[in-house]
Amino acid sequence: MDKIVCNCMNVTVQDVKDAIDKGASNLEEVKEVTGAATVCGACEEYLTSVVDEFLK
């Protein structure tokens, strides 16, 4: 699970999972915790799909 989700902030799929495991319950909270999709935004669509998958 070390695939990069956000190149700007070097956030991996595992980082997203960890954020959710620690209590992030939606996309905005994952963005706050990880910093993903907060620089250029190019990864936001992929980040959203990863977050949605973990929150199912």
All heavy atoms as atom14 arrays in JSON, in Angstrom:
{
  "sequence": "MDKIVCNCMNVTVQDVKDAIDKGASNLEEVKEVTGAATVCGACEEYLTSVVDEFLK",
  "atom14_mask": [
    [1, 1, 1, 1, 1, 1, 1, 1, 0, 0, 0, 0, 0, 0],
    [1, 1, 1, 1, 1, 1, 1, 1, 0, 0, 0, 0, 0, 0],
    [1, 1, 1, 1, 1, 1, 1, 1, 1, 0, 0, 0, 0, 0],
    [1, 1, 1, 1, 1, 1, 1, 1, 0, 0, 0, 0, 0, 0],
    [1, 1, 1, 1, 1, 1, 1, 0, 0, 0, 0, 0, 0, 0],
    [1, 1, 1, 1, 1, 1, 0, 0, 0, 0, 0, 0, 0, 0],
    [1, 1, 1, 1, 1, 1, 1, 1, 0, 0, 0, 0, 0, 0],
    [1, 1, 1, 1, 1, 1, 0, 0, 0, 0, 0, 0, 0, 0],
    [1, 1, 1, 1, 1, 1, 1, 1, 0, 0, 0, 0, 0, 0],
    [1, 1, 1, 1, 1, 1, 1, 1, 0, 0, 0, 0, 0, 0],
    [1, 1, 1, 1, 1, 1, 1, 0, 0, 0, 0, 0, 0, 0],
    [1, 1, 1, 1, 1, 1, 1, 0, 0, 0, 0, 0, 0, 0],
    [1, 1, 1, 1, 1, 1, 1, 0, 0, 0, 0, 0, 0, 0],
    [1, 1, 1, 1, 1, 1, 1, 1, 1, 0, 0, 0, 0, 0],
    [1, 1, 1, 1, 1, 1, 1, 1, 0, 0, 0, 0, 0, 0],
    [1, 1, 1, 1, 1, 1, 1, 0, 0, 0, 0, 0, 0, 0],
    [1, 1, 1, 1, 1, 1, 1, 1, 1, 0, 0, 0, 0, 0],
    [1, 1, 1, 1, 1, 1, 1, 1, 0, 0, 0, 0, 0, 0],
    [1, 1, 1, 1, 1, 0, 0, 0, 0, 0, 0, 0, 0, 0],
    [1, 1, 1, 1, 1, 1, 1, 1, 0, 0, 0, 0, 0, 0],
    [1, 1, 1, 1, 1, 1, 1, 1, 0, 0, 0, 0, 0, 0],
    [1, 1, 1, 1, 1, 1, 1, 1, 1, 0, 0, 0, 0, 0],
    [1, 1, 1, 1, 0, 0, 0, 0, 0, 0, 0, 0, 0, 0],
    [1, 1, 1, 1, 1, 0, 0, 0, 0, 0, 0, 0, 0, 0],
    [1, 1, 1, 1, 1, 1, 0, 0, 0, 0, 0, 0, 0, 0],
    [1, 1, 1, 1, 1, 1, 1, 1, 0, 0, 0, 0, 0, 0],
    [1, 1, 1, 1, 1, 1, 1, 1, 0, 0, 0, 0, 0, 0],
    [1, 1, 1, 1, 1, 1, 1, 1, 1, 0, 0, 0, 0, 0],
    [1, 1, 1, 1, 1, 1, 1, 1, 1, 0, 0, 0, 0, 0],
    [1, 1, 1, 1, 1, 1, 1, 0, 0, 0, 0, 0, 0, 0],
    [1, 1, 1, 1, 1, 1, 1, 1, 1, 0, 0, 0, 0, 0],
    [1, 1, 1, 1, 1, 1, 1, 1, 1, 0, 0, 0, 0, 0],
    [1, 1, 1, 1, 1, 1, 1, 0, 0, 0, 0, 0, 0, 0],
    [1, 1, 1, 1, 1, 1, 1, 0, 0, 0, 0, 0, 0, 0],
    [1, 1, 1, 1, 0, 0, 0, 0, 0, 0, 0, 0, 0, 0],
    [1, 1, 1, 1, 1, 0, 0, 0, 0, 0, 0, 0, 0, 0],
    [1, 1, 1, 1, 1, 0, 0, 0, 0, 0, 0, 0, 0, 0],
    [1, 1, 1, 1, 1, 1, 1, 0, 0, 0, 0, 0, 0, 0],
    [1, 1, 1, 1, 1, 1, 1, 0, 0, 0, 0, 0, 0, 0],
    [1, 1, 1, 1, 1, 1, 0, 0, 0, 0, 0, 0, 0, 0],
    [1, 1, 1, 1, 0, 0, 0, 0, 0, 0, 0, 0, 0, 0],
    [1, 1, 1, 1, 1, 0, 0, 0, 0, 0, 0, 0, 0, 0],
    [1, 1, 1, 1, 1, 1, 0, 0, 0, 0, 0, 0, 0, 0],
    [1, 1, 1, 1, 1, 1, 1, 1, 1, 0, 0, 0, 0, 0],
    [1, 1, 1, 1, 1, 1, 1, 1, 1, 0, 0, 0, 0, 0],
    [1, 1, 1, 1, 1, 1, 1, 1, 1, 1, 1, 1, 0, 0],
    [1, 1, 1, 1, 1, 1, 1, 1, 0, 0, 0, 0, 0, 0],
    [1, 1, 1, 1, 1, 1, 1, 0, 0, 0, 0, 0, 0, 0],
    [1, 1, 1, 1, 1, 1, 0, 0, 0, 0, 0, 0, 0, 0],
    [1, 1, 1, 1, 1, 1, 1, 0, 0, 0, 0, 0, 0, 0],
    [1, 1, 1, 1, 1, 1, 1, 0, 0, 0, 0, 0, 0, 0],
    [1, 1, 1, 1, 1, 1, 1, 1, 0, 0, 0, 0, 0, 0],
    [1, 1, 1, 1, 1, 1, 1, 1, 1, 0, 0, 0, 0, 0],
    [1, 1, 1, 1, 1, 1, 1, 1, 1, 1, 1, 0, 0, 0],
    [1, 1, 1, 1, 1, 1, 1, 1, 0, 0, 0, 0, 0, 0],
    [1, 1, 1, 1, 1, 1, 1, 1, 1, 0, 0, 0, 0, 0]
  ],
  "atom14_positions": [
    [[0.82, -1.21, 0.0], [0.0, 0.0, 0.0], [0.85, 1.25, 0.0], [0.51, 2.24, 0.6], [-0.91, 0.02, 1.22], [-2.16, -0.77, 1.05], [-3.45, -0.12, 2.08], [-3.88, -1.56, 2.98], [0.0, 0.0, 0.0], [0.0, 0.0, 0.0], [0.0, 0.0, 0.0], [0.0, 0.0, 0.0], [0.0, 0.0, 0.0], [0.0, 0.0, 0.0]],
    [[1.99, 1.21, -0.66], [2.85, 2.37, -0.66], [2.71, 3.2, -1.92], [3.53, 4.05, -2.2], [4.31, 1.96, -0.44], [4.8, 0.98, -1.5], [3.98, 0.52, -2.33], [6.0, 0.67, -1.49], [0.0, 0.0, 0.0], [0.0, 0.0, 0.0], [0.0, 0.0, 0.0], [0.0, 0.0, 0.0], [0.0, 0.0, 0.0], [0.0, 0.0, 0.0]],
    [[1.63, 2.97, -2.67], [1.4, 3.76, -3.89], [1.16, 5.22, -3.5], [0.43, 5.53, -2.56], [0.2, 3.21, -4.65], [-0.04, 3.93, -5.95], [-1.11, 3.28, -6.79], [-1.23, 4.07, -8.08], [-2.25, 3.55, -8.96], [0.0, 0.0, 0.0], [0.0, 0.0, 0.0], [0.0, 0.0, 0.0], [0.0, 0.0, 0.0], [0.0, 0.0, 0.0]],
    [[1.79, 6.12, -4.24], [1.66, 7.55, -3.97], [0.28, 8.04, -4.43], [-0.14, 7.78, -5.55], [2.76, 8.35, -4.69], [4.14, 7.98, -4.17], [2.51, 9.86, -4.58], [4.44, 8.46, -2.78], [0.0, 0.0, 0.0], [0.0, 0.0, 0.0], [0.0, 0.0, 0.0], [0.0, 0.0, 0.0], [0.0, 0.0, 0.0], [0.0, 0.0, 0.0]],
    [[-0.4, 8.75, -3.54], [-1.67, 9.38, -3.86], [-1.42, 10.84, -4.24], [-1.97, 11.33, -5.22], [-2.64, 9.32, -2.66], [-3.92, 10.08, -2.94], [-2.94, 7.88, -2.29], [0.0, 0.0, 0.0], [0.0, 0.0, 0.0], [0.0, 0.0, 0.0], [0.0, 0.0, 0.0], [0.0, 0.0, 0.0], [0.0, 0.0, 0.0], [0.0, 0.0, 0.0]],
    [[-0.57, 11.5, -3.48], [-0.29, 12.93, -3.68], [1.22, 13.12, -3.79], [1.93, 12.94, -2.8], [-0.84, 13.73, -2.51], [-0.42, 15.48, -2.54], [0.0, 0.0, 0.0], [0.0, 0.0, 0.0], [0.0, 0.0, 0.0], [0.0, 0.0, 0.0], [0.0, 0.0, 0.0], [0.0, 0.0, 0.0], [0.0, 0.0, 0.0], [0.0, 0.0, 0.0]],
    [[1.66, 13.47, -4.99], [3.09, 13.7, -5.2], [3.6, 14.94, -4.47], [4.71, 14.94, -3.94], [3.4, 13.81, -6.69], [3.38, 12.47, -7.37], [3.97, 11.51, -6.89], [2.69, 12.39, -8.49], [0.0, 0.0, 0.0], [0.0, 0.0, 0.0], [0.0, 0.0, 0.0], [0.0, 0.0, 0.0], [0.0, 0.0, 0.0], [0.0, 0.0, 0.0]],
    [[2.81, 15.99, -4.43], [3.26, 17.24, -3.81], [3.6, 17.06, -2.33], [4.58, 17.62, -1.84], [2.2, 18.32, -3.95], [1.87, 18.83, -5.65], [0.0, 0.0, 0.0], [0.0, 0.0, 0.0], [0.0, 0.0, 0.0], [0.0, 0.0, 0.0], [0.0, 0.0, 0.0], [0.0, 0.0, 0.0], [0.0, 0.0, 0.0], [0.0, 0.0, 0.0]],
    [[2.78, 16.28, -1.64], [2.97, 16.09, -0.2], [3.5, 14.7, 0.14], [3.62, 14.35, 1.31], [1.63, 16.33, 0.52], [1.09, 17.73, 0.36], [2.18, 19.01, 1.01], [1.97, 18.75, 2.76], [0.0, 0.0, 0.0], [0.0, 0.0, 0.0], [0.0, 0.0, 0.0], [0.0, 0.0, 0.0], [0.0, 0.0, 0.0], [0.0, 0.0, 0.0]],
    [[3.81, 13.9, -0.89], [4.36, 12.55, -0.71], [3.45, 11.7, 0.19], [3.92, 11.03, 1.11], [5.78, 12.61, -0.16], [6.51, 11.3, -0.35], [6.29, 10.6, -1.34], [7.38, 10.96, 0.58], [0.0, 0.0, 0.0], [0.0, 0.0, 0.0], [0.0, 0.0, 0.0], [0.0, 0.0, 0.0], [0.0, 0.0, 0.0], [0.0, 0.0, 0.0]],
    [[2.16, 11.73, -0.09], [1.17, 10.99, 0.69], [0.88, 9.68, -0.04], [0.59, 9.68, -1.23], [-0.13, 11.79, 0.87], [-1.19, 10.98, 1.59], [0.17, 13.08, 1.63], [0.0, 0.0, 0.0], [0.0, 0.0, 0.0], [0.0, 0.0, 0.0], [0.0, 0.0, 0.0], [0.0, 0.0, 0.0], [0.0, 0.0, 0.0], [0.0, 0.0, 0.0]],
    [[0.95, 8.57, 0.71], [0.7, 7.25, 0.14], [-0.69, 6.76, 0.5], [-1.37, 7.34, 1.37], [1.72, 6.23, 0.66], [1.52, 6.07, 2.08], [3.15, 6.65, 0.38], [0.0, 0.0, 0.0], [0.0, 0.0, 0.0], [0.0, 0.0, 0.0], [0.0, 0.0, 0.0], [0.0, 0.0, 0.0], [0.0, 0.0, 0.0], [0.0, 0.0, 0.0]],
    [[-1.09, 5.68, -0.13], [-2.37, 5.04, 0.2], [-2.36, 4.65, 1.68], [-3.36, 4.82, 2.39], [-2.61, 3.81, -0.7], [-3.8, 3.0, -0.22], [-2.82, 4.24, -2.15], [0.0, 0.0, 0.0], [0.0, 0.0, 0.0], [0.0, 0.0, 0.0], [0.0, 0.0, 0.0], [0.0, 0.0, 0.0], [0.0, 0.0, 0.0], [0.0, 0.0, 0.0]],
    [[-1.23, 4.16, 2.17], [-1.13, 3.78, 3.59], [-1.32, 4.99, 4.49], [-1.97, 4.89, 5.54], [0.22, 3.12, 3.89], [0.34, 2.6, 5.31], [-0.64, 1.49, 5.63], [-0.73, 0.51, 4.89], [-1.38, 1.62, 6.72], [0.0, 0.0, 0.0], [0.0, 0.0, 0.0], [0.0, 0.0, 0.0], [0.0, 0.0, 0.0], [0.0, 0.0, 0.0]],
    [[-0.79, 6.15, 4.11], [-1.0, 7.37, 4.9], [-2.48, 7.72, 4.99], [-2.96, 8.15, 6.05], [-0.24, 8.54, 4.28], [1.27, 8.38, 4.32], [1.79, 7.73, 5.26], [1.93, 8.91, 3.41], [0.0, 0.0, 0.0], [0.0, 0.0, 0.0], [0.0, 0.0, 0.0], [0.0, 0.0, 0.0], [0.0, 0.0, 0.0], [0.0, 0.0, 0.0]],
    [[-3.2, 7.55, 3.88], [-4.64, 7.82, 3.87], [-5.34, 6.84, 4.8], [-6.18, 7.23, 5.62], [-5.21, 7.74, 2.44], [-6.73, 7.86, 2.45], [-4.59, 8.81, 1.55], [0.0, 0.0, 0.0], [0.0, 0.0, 0.0], [0.0, 0.0, 0.0], [0.0, 0.0, 0.0], [0.0, 0.0, 0.0], [0.0, 0.0, 0.0], [0.0, 0.0, 0.0]],
    [[-4.99, 5.56, 4.71], [-5.59, 4.55, 5.58], [-5.31, 4.87, 7.04], [-6.2, 4.78, 7.89], [-5.06, 3.15, 5.24], [-5.7, 2.05, 6.07], [-5.14, 0.69, 5.72], [-5.83, -0.45, 6.44], [-6.05, -0.25, 7.85], [0.0, 0.0, 0.0], [0.0, 0.0, 0.0], [0.0, 0.0, 0.0], [0.0, 0.0, 0.0], [0.0, 0.0, 0.0]],
    [[-4.08, 5.24, 7.35], [-3.71, 5.58, 8.73], [-4.53, 6.76, 9.24], [-4.97, 6.76, 10.4], [-2.22, 5.92, 8.83], [-1.32, 4.71, 8.61], [-1.82, 3.55, 8.64], [-0.1, 4.92, 8.4], [0.0, 0.0, 0.0], [0.0, 0.0, 0.0], [0.0, 0.0, 0.0], [0.0, 0.0, 0.0], [0.0, 0.0, 0.0], [0.0, 0.0, 0.0]],
    [[-4.73, 7.78, 8.41], [-5.52, 8.94, 8.81], [-6.94, 8.53, 9.14], [-7.52, 8.98, 10.14], [-5.51, 9.99, 7.7], [0.0, 0.0, 0.0], [0.0, 0.0, 0.0], [0.0, 0.0, 0.0], [0.0, 0.0, 0.0], [0.0, 0.0, 0.0], [0.0, 0.0, 0.0], [0.0, 0.0, 0.0], [0.0, 0.0, 0.0], [0.0, 0.0, 0.0]],
    [[-7.51, 7.65, 8.33], [-8.87, 7.17, 8.58], [-8.92, 6.31, 9.84], [-9.81, 6.45, 10.67], [-9.42, 6.43, 7.34], [-9.62, 7.45, 6.21], [-10.7, 5.67, 7.66], [-9.9, 6.85, 4.86], [0.0, 0.0, 0.0], [0.0, 0.0, 0.0], [0.0, 0.0, 0.0], [0.0, 0.0, 0.0], [0.0, 0.0, 0.0], [0.0, 0.0, 0.0]],
    [[-7.92, 5.45, 10.0], [-7.85, 4.6, 11.2], [-7.74, 5.44, 12.48], [-8.19, 5.03, 13.54], [-6.67, 3.63, 11.12], [-6.88, 2.52, 10.1], [-8.03, 2.32, 9.63], [-5.89, 1.84, 9.77], [0.0, 0.0, 0.0], [0.0, 0.0, 0.0], [0.0, 0.0, 0.0], [0.0, 0.0, 0.0], [0.0, 0.0, 0.0], [0.0, 0.0, 0.0]],
    [[-7.14, 6.62, 12.36], [-6.97, 7.49, 13.52], [-8.13, 8.45, 13.71], [-8.06, 9.33, 14.57], [-5.66, 8.27, 13.39], [-4.44, 7.38, 13.52], [-3.16, 8.16, 13.31], [-1.96, 7.21, 13.4], [-0.7, 7.87, 13.01], [0.0, 0.0, 0.0], [0.0, 0.0, 0.0], [0.0, 0.0, 0.0], [0.0, 0.0, 0.0], [0.0, 0.0, 0.0]],
    [[-9.18, 8.32, 12.87], [-10.38, 9.1, 13.13], [-10.88, 10.02, 12.03], [-11.96, 10.58, 12.16], [0.0, 0.0, 0.0], [0.0, 0.0, 0.0], [0.0, 0.0, 0.0], [0.0, 0.0, 0.0], [0.0, 0.0, 0.0], [0.0, 0.0, 0.0], [0.0, 0.0, 0.0], [0.0, 0.0, 0.0], [0.0, 0.0, 0.0], [0.0, 0.0, 0.0]],
    [[-10.1, 10.21, 10.98], [-10.6, 11.05, 9.88], [-11.8, 10.34, 9.26], [-11.74, 9.16, 8.95], [-9.51, 11.26, 8.83], [0.0, 0.0, 0.0], [0.0, 0.0, 0.0], [0.0, 0.0, 0.0], [0.0, 0.0, 0.0], [0.0, 0.0, 0.0], [0.0, 0.0, 0.0], [0.0, 0.0, 0.0], [0.0, 0.0, 0.0], [0.0, 0.0, 0.0]],
    [[-12.91, 11.06, 9.11], [-14.14, 10.39, 8.69], [-14.68, 10.88, 7.36], [-15.77, 10.49, 6.96], [-15.21, 10.56, 9.77], [-15.49, 11.92, 9.97], [0.0, 0.0, 0.0], [0.0, 0.0, 0.0], [0.0, 0.0, 0.0], [0.0, 0.0, 0.0], [0.0, 0.0, 0.0], [0.0, 0.0, 0.0], [0.0, 0.0, 0.0], [0.0, 0.0, 0.0]],
    [[-13.93, 11.78, 6.69], [-14.36, 12.25, 5.38], [-13.16, 12.81, 4.63], [-12.05, 12.9, 5.18], [-15.48, 13.29, 5.51], [-15.07, 14.49, 6.32], [-14.0, 15.07, 6.13], [-15.93, 14.89, 7.25], [0.0, 0.0, 0.0], [0.0, 0.0, 0.0], [0.0, 0.0, 0.0], [0.0, 0.0, 0.0], [0.0, 0.0, 0.0], [0.0, 0.0, 0.0]],
    [[-13.37, 13.19, 3.39], [-12.29, 13.69, 2.54], [-11.6, 14.91, 3.15], [-10.37, 14.99, 3.17], [-12.83, 14.03, 1.15], [-11.84, 14.64, 0.18], [-10.72, 13.65, -0.16], [-12.54, 15.09, -1.1], [0.0, 0.0, 0.0], [0.0, 0.0, 0.0], [0.0, 0.0, 0.0], [0.0, 0.0, 0.0], [0.0, 0.0, 0.0], [0.0, 0.0, 0.0]],
    [[-12.37, 15.86, 3.62], [-11.78, 17.09, 4.17], [-10.87, 16.79, 5.36], [-9.8, 17.39, 5.49], [-12.87, 18.09, 4.55], [-13.56, 18.71, 3.35], [-12.58, 19.38, 2.38], [-11.69, 20.13, 2.83], [-12.7, 19.15, 1.17], [0.0, 0.0, 0.0], [0.0, 0.0, 0.0], [0.0, 0.0, 0.0], [0.0, 0.0, 0.0], [0.0, 0.0, 0.0]],
    [[-11.29, 15.88, 6.22], [-10.47, 15.54, 7.38], [-9.19, 14.83, 6.95], [-8.12, 15.07, 7.52], [-11.26, 14.69, 8.37], [-12.34, 15.49, 9.07], [-13.2, 14.66, 10.01], [-12.98, 13.45, 10.13], [-14.1, 15.26, 10.62], [0.0, 0.0, 0.0], [0.0, 0.0, 0.0], [0.0, 0.0, 0.0], [0.0, 0.0, 0.0], [0.0, 0.0, 0.0]],
    [[-9.27, 13.96, 5.94], [-8.08, 13.29, 5.43], [-7.12, 14.33, 4.84], [-5.9, 14.27, 5.07], [-8.44, 12.21, 4.39], [-7.19, 11.69, 3.69], [-9.18, 11.05, 5.06], [0.0, 0.0, 0.0], [0.0, 0.0, 0.0], [0.0, 0.0, 0.0], [0.0, 0.0, 0.0], [0.0, 0.0, 0.0], [0.0, 0.0, 0.0], [0.0, 0.0, 0.0]],
    [[-7.66, 15.3, 4.12], [-6.82, 16.36, 3.55], [-6.14, 17.16, 4.65], [-4.95, 17.48, 4.55], [-7.67, 17.29, 2.67], [-8.08, 16.64, 1.36], [-9.12, 17.43, 0.6], [-8.61, 18.73, 0.08], [-9.59, 19.4, -0.81], [0.0, 0.0, 0.0], [0.0, 0.0, 0.0], [0.0, 0.0, 0.0], [0.0, 0.0, 0.0], [0.0, 0.0, 0.0]],
    [[-6.86, 17.47, 5.73], [-6.28, 18.22, 6.85], [-5.14, 17.44, 7.51], [-4.1, 18.02, 7.82], [-7.35, 18.53, 7.9], [-8.31, 19.61, 7.5], [-9.4, 19.82, 8.54], [-9.17, 19.5, 9.73], [-10.48, 20.3, 8.17], [0.0, 0.0, 0.0], [0.0, 0.0, 0.0], [0.0, 0.0, 0.0], [0.0, 0.0, 0.0], [0.0, 0.0, 0.0]],
    [[-5.35, 16.15, 7.72], [-4.36, 15.33, 8.42], [-3.13, 15.06, 7.56], [-2.0, 15.14, 8.05], [-5.0, 13.98, 8.87], [-3.95, 13.03, 9.41], [-6.08, 14.23, 9.91], [0.0, 0.0, 0.0], [0.0, 0.0, 0.0], [0.0, 0.0, 0.0], [0.0, 0.0, 0.0], [0.0, 0.0, 0.0], [0.0, 0.0, 0.0], [0.0, 0.0, 0.0]],
    [[-3.35, 14.76, 6.28], [-2.24, 14.33, 5.42], [-1.65, 15.46, 4.59], [-0.5, 15.36, 4.16], [-2.69, 13.23, 4.45], [-3.67, 13.77, 3.55], [-3.25, 12.03, 5.18], [0.0, 0.0, 0.0], [0.0, 0.0, 0.0], [0.0, 0.0, 0.0], [0.0, 0.0, 0.0], [0.0, 0.0, 0.0], [0.0, 0.0, 0.0], [0.0, 0.0, 0.0]],
    [[-2.41, 16.48, 4.31], [-1.97, 17.54, 3.42], [-2.21, 17.21, 1.95], [-1.95, 18.03, 1.07], [0.0, 0.0, 0.0], [0.0, 0.0, 0.0], [0.0, 0.0, 0.0], [0.0, 0.0, 0.0], [0.0, 0.0, 0.0], [0.0, 0.0, 0.0], [0.0, 0.0, 0.0], [0.0, 0.0, 0.0], [0.0, 0.0, 0.0], [0.0, 0.0, 0.0]],
    [[-2.7, 16.01, 1.68], [-2.96, 15.59, 0.3], [-3.99, 16.5, -0.35], [-4.93, 16.95, 0.31], [-3.45, 14.14, 0.26], [0.0, 0.0, 0.0], [0.0, 0.0, 0.0], [0.0, 0.0, 0.0], [0.0, 0.0, 0.0], [0.0, 0.0, 0.0], [0.0, 0.0, 0.0], [0.0, 0.0, 0.0], [0.0, 0.0, 0.0], [0.0, 0.0, 0.0]],
    [[-3.79, 16.79, -1.63], [-4.7, 17.61, -2.44], [-4.8, 19.05, -1.94], [-5.78, 19.73, -2.21], [-6.08, 16.97, -2.51], [0.0, 0.0, 0.0], [0.0, 0.0, 0.0], [0.0, 0.0, 0.0], [0.0, 0.0, 0.0], [0.0, 0.0, 0.0], [0.0, 0.0, 0.0], [0.0, 0.0, 0.0], [0.0, 0.0, 0.0], [0.0, 0.0, 0.0]],
    [[-3.78, 19.51, -1.23], [-3.81, 20.89, -0.72], [-2.81, 21.8, -1.43], [-2.77, 22.99, -1.15], [-3.52, 20.93, 0.8], [-2.22, 20.4, 1.04], [-4.56, 20.13, 1.57], [0.0, 0.0, 0.0], [0.0, 0.0, 0.0], [0.0, 0.0, 0.0], [0.0, 0.0, 0.0], [0.0, 0.0, 0.0], [0.0, 0.0, 0.0], [0.0, 0.0, 0.0]],
    [[-2.02, 21.25, -2.36], [-1.04, 22.08, -3.06], [-1.54, 22.36, -4.47], [-2.07, 23.43, -4.74], [0.37, 21.44, -3.07], [1.35, 22.3, -3.84], [0.86, 21.22, -1.64], [0.0, 0.0, 0.0], [0.0, 0.0, 0.0], [0.0, 0.0, 0.0], [0.0, 0.0, 0.0], [0.0, 0.0, 0.0], [0.0, 0.0, 0.0], [0.0, 0.0, 0.0]],
    [[-1.42, 21.4, -5.37], [-1.86, 21.66, -6.76], [-3.26, 21.11, -7.05], [-3.9, 21.55, -7.97], [-0.85, 21.1, -7.76], [-0.97, 19.32, -8.07], [0.0, 0.0, 0.0], [0.0, 0.0, 0.0], [0.0, 0.0, 0.0], [0.0, 0.0, 0.0], [0.0, 0.0, 0.0], [0.0, 0.0, 0.0], [0.0, 0.0, 0.0], [0.0, 0.0, 0.0]],
    [[-3.69, 20.13, -6.26], [-5.04, 19.59, -6.42], [-5.2, 18.53, -7.5], [-6.29, 17.99, -7.67], [0.0, 0.0, 0.0], [0.0, 0.0, 0.0], [0.0, 0.0, 0.0], [0.0, 0.0, 0.0], [0.0, 0.0, 0.0], [0.0, 0.0, 0.0], [0.0, 0.0, 0.0], [0.0, 0.0, 0.0], [0.0, 0.0, 0.0], [0.0, 0.0, 0.0]],
    [[-4.13, 18.21, -8.21], [-4.24, 17.24, -9.3], [-4.64, 15.84, -8.81], [-5.23, 15.08, -9.55], [-2.92, 17.14, -10.05], [0.0, 0.0, 0.0], [0.0, 0.0, 0.0], [0.0, 0.0, 0.0], [0.0, 0.0, 0.0], [0.0, 0.0, 0.0], [0.0, 0.0, 0.0], [0.0, 0.0, 0.0], [0.0, 0.0, 0.0], [0.0, 0.0, 0.0]],
    [[-4.36, 15.54, -7.56], [-4.64, 14.2, -7.03], [-6.02, 14.09, -6.38], [-6.39, 13.01, -5.92], [-3.58, 13.82, -6.0], [-3.62, 14.88, -4.53], [0.0, 0.0, 0.0], [0.0, 0.0, 0.0], [0.0, 0.0, 0.0], [0.0, 0.0, 0.0], [0.0, 0.0, 0.0], [0.0, 0.0, 0.0], [0.0, 0.0, 0.0], [0.0, 0.0, 0.0]],
    [[-6.77, 15.16, -6.33], [-8.0, 15.15, -5.55], [-8.99, 14.07, -5.99], [-9.62, 13.41, -5.15], [-8.68, 16.51, -5.56], [-9.85, 16.56, -4.59], [-10.15, 17.95, -4.07], [-9.52, 18.93, -4.51], [-11.03, 18.04, -3.22], [0.0, 0.0, 0.0], [0.0, 0.0, 0.0], [0.0, 0.0, 0.0], [0.0, 0.0, 0.0], [0.0, 0.0, 0.0]],
    [[-9.12, 13.84, -7.29], [-10.04, 12.81, -7.76], [-9.6, 11.42, -7.28], [-10.41, 10.64, -6.8], [-10.12, 12.83, -9.29], [-11.15, 11.88, -9.85], [-11.28, 11.99, -11.36], [-11.05, 13.08, -11.92], [-11.6, 10.96, -11.98], [0.0, 0.0, 0.0], [0.0, 0.0, 0.0], [0.0, 0.0, 0.0], [0.0, 0.0, 0.0], [0.0, 0.0, 0.0]],
    [[-8.3, 11.13, -7.4], [-7.79, 9.84, -6.94], [-7.9, 9.74, -5.42], [-8.32, 8.71, -4.88], [-6.34, 9.64, -7.41], [-5.74, 8.33, -6.96], [-6.43, 7.14, -7.12], [-4.48, 8.29, -6.4], [-5.88, 5.93, -6.72], [-3.92, 7.09, -5.99], [-4.61, 5.92, -6.15], [-4.07, 4.73, -5.74], [0.0, 0.0, 0.0], [0.0, 0.0, 0.0]],
    [[-7.54, 10.8, -4.71], [-7.65, 10.81, -3.26], [-9.09, 10.52, -2.83], [-9.33, 9.72, -1.92], [-7.2, 12.15, -2.69], [-7.36, 12.33, -1.18], [-6.52, 11.34, -0.41], [-7.03, 13.76, -0.77], [0.0, 0.0, 0.0], [0.0, 0.0, 0.0], [0.0, 0.0, 0.0], [0.0, 0.0, 0.0], [0.0, 0.0, 0.0], [0.0, 0.0, 0.0]],
    [[-10.04, 11.15, -3.5], [-11.45, 10.93, -3.18], [-11.83, 9.46, -3.34], [-12.51, 8.9, -2.47], [-12.34, 11.8, -4.08], [-12.01, 13.18, -3.87], [-13.82, 11.59, -3.79], [0.0, 0.0, 0.0], [0.0, 0.0, 0.0], [0.0, 0.0, 0.0], [0.0, 0.0, 0.0], [0.0, 0.0, 0.0], [0.0, 0.0, 0.0], [0.0, 0.0, 0.0]],
    [[-11.36, 8.84, -4.41], [-11.7, 7.42, -4.62], [-11.05, 6.54, -3.55], [-11.67, 5.57, -3.09], [-11.33, 6.96, -6.02], [-9.93, 6.92, -6.19], [0.0, 0.0, 0.0], [0.0, 0.0, 0.0], [0.0, 0.0, 0.0], [0.0, 0.0, 0.0], [0.0, 0.0, 0.0], [0.0, 0.0, 0.0], [0.0, 0.0, 0.0], [0.0, 0.0, 0.0]],
    [[-9.84, 6.85, -3.15], [-9.16, 6.07, -2.11], [-9.89, 6.22, -0.78], [-10.17, 5.24, -0.09], [-7.68, 6.48, -1.97], [-7.03, 5.83, -0.76], [-6.9, 6.14, -3.24], [0.0, 0.0, 0.0], [0.0, 0.0, 0.0], [0.0, 0.0, 0.0], [0.0, 0.0, 0.0], [0.0, 0.0, 0.0], [0.0, 0.0, 0.0], [0.0, 0.0, 0.0]],
    [[-10.23, 7.46, -0.43], [-10.95, 7.71, 0.82], [-12.3, 6.99, 0.8], [-12.67, 6.3, 1.76], [-11.14, 9.22, 1.04], [-12.11, 9.49, 2.2], [-9.79, 9.88, 1.32], [0.0, 0.0, 0.0], [0.0, 0.0, 0.0], [0.0, 0.0, 0.0], [0.0, 0.0, 0.0], [0.0, 0.0, 0.0], [0.0, 0.0, 0.0], [0.0, 0.0, 0.0]],
    [[-13.03, 7.12, -0.3], [-14.35, 6.45, -0.41], [-14.2, 4.94, -0.23], [-15.03, 4.31, 0.43], [-15.0, 6.77, -1.74], [-15.49, 8.19, -1.84], [-15.53, 8.89, -0.81], [-15.83, 8.62, -2.97], [0.0, 0.0, 0.0], [0.0, 0.0, 0.0], [0.0, 0.0, 0.0], [0.0, 0.0, 0.0], [0.0, 0.0, 0.0], [0.0, 0.0, 0.0]],
    [[-13.17, 4.36, -0.81], [-12.96, 2.91, -0.7], [-12.73, 2.5, 0.75], [-13.29, 1.52, 1.21], [-11.77, 2.51, -1.58], [-11.62, 1.01, -1.75], [-12.79, 0.34, -2.46], [-13.41, 0.95, -3.36], [-13.08, -0.83, -2.11], [0.0, 0.0, 0.0], [0.0, 0.0, 0.0], [0.0, 0.0, 0.0], [0.0, 0.0, 0.0], [0.0, 0.0, 0.0]],
    [[-11.91, 3.26, 1.47], [-11.63, 2.91, 2.88], [-12.82, 3.17, 3.78], [-12.95, 2.53, 4.83], [-10.41, 3.66, 3.39], [-9.1, 3.09, 2.92], [-8.16, 3.89, 2.29], [-8.8, 1.75, 3.11], [-6.95, 3.38, 1.86], [-7.6, 1.22, 2.67], [-6.66, 2.03, 2.05], [0.0, 0.0, 0.0], [0.0, 0.0, 0.0], [0.0, 0.0, 0.0]],
    [[-13.69, 4.1, 3.41], [-14.83, 4.42, 4.28], [-16.06, 3.56, 4.01], [-17.06, 3.7, 4.7], [-15.19, 5.9, 4.13], [-14.17, 6.88, 4.72], [-14.6, 8.32, 4.44], [-13.97, 6.65, 6.2], [0.0, 0.0, 0.0], [0.0, 0.0, 0.0], [0.0, 0.0, 0.0], [0.0, 0.0, 0.0], [0.0, 0.0, 0.0], [0.0, 0.0, 0.0]],
    [[-15.97, 2.66, 3.04], [-17.12, 1.78, 2.75], [-17.42, 0.89, 3.93], [-16.56, 0.41, 4.61], [-16.82, 0.9, 1.53], [-17.03, 1.6, 0.24], [-16.84, 0.63, -0.89], [-17.06, 1.33, -2.22], [-16.84, 0.42, -3.33], [0.0, 0.0, 0.0], [0.0, 0.0, 0.0], [0.0, 0.0, 0.0], [0.0, 0.0, 0.0], [0.0, 0.0, 0.0]]
  ]
}
